[in-house]
């Protein structure tokens, strides 16, 4: 195992109707002028934004609002939010939504807290770093990204079709209000896509070149089994509170660092998907599902035993003397689960018919024109990335 730091400062308020108390949580963390940040019309139509506003008003907290966040959050809206927040003296951002809204809020928070950084995109492309971010609170409506307890955020620069991430503990939300009832109205495709994202946050940490702590492995495997069970139950009955609660809490634990203690994450599948999202604007979880199997088949020989254990512990596949066959059974079991929740296992199933030229473009973007490698389970260069995209086609 490796040395590790585990830092989870986010206060979690979990349960029914807790969004009605959001004003006192903002007040607790010093917010006096709040930017309410959200996505499309559902947060408004459902009455959630009105409940949030009422709670802020009852606590005597001023607010302005900025909606319009889209999946694969756009840099242009972050620029707008930075300008709006500076002009109105905002000192706290309240993200009401899922991962895209939270990530957009983090981008705005970086911009307001760092007036010396002329272009906040420089953080996402590695030109600048910061330890400052405006305080952020969350009312979570989608269980998927885990951004409500993480320091990560992912942003898309539309004009360059680039999707990049930045991580800083300074952007970890001060609190997260988590009411599973707020996820009842999600479309089934979004439930399934979110389930894949949650599982991949654990799997990216599970498939590591260094041996993990046994307890970390057991936590990861238990979380994955839980997701397999409750994802299916949520699709069968969208109003199953217990199933929704299990998934929501899994989403936070999968990405707050717990499932990575003692190891080093891989993250190649996420990097491969980021450029699919940046160019083709696909749903993040669906994109992950479409490429994971190809990644797994490409890299498994680096440590086949890891895949054998994965199949045994997560899917109950009995070991045999044929390690290669056991690995393939594990990968196929994961893909079969994806299919069972109507997620793609290839780029074609994702709705993309890509030419050789398209694949080359993806590999060039993912590798920063050959300037970077990705992954740790197996370090992947531009040629490796191209091969995996080809396999996934």
PyMOL commands that set and color helices and strands:
alter all, ss='L'
color gray80, all
select helices_A, chain A and resi 18-28+42-45+48-58+75-87+99-113+121-124+158-160+169-171+180-183+188-206+214-236+241-254+258-260+268-280+284-302+304-315+323-340+356-366+382-392
alter helices_A, ss='H'
color red, helices_A
select strands_A, chain A and resi 11-14+33-38+62-66+92-97+136-140+152-157+162-167+175-178
alter strands_A, ss='S'
color yellow, strands_A
deselect
rebuild
show_as cartoon
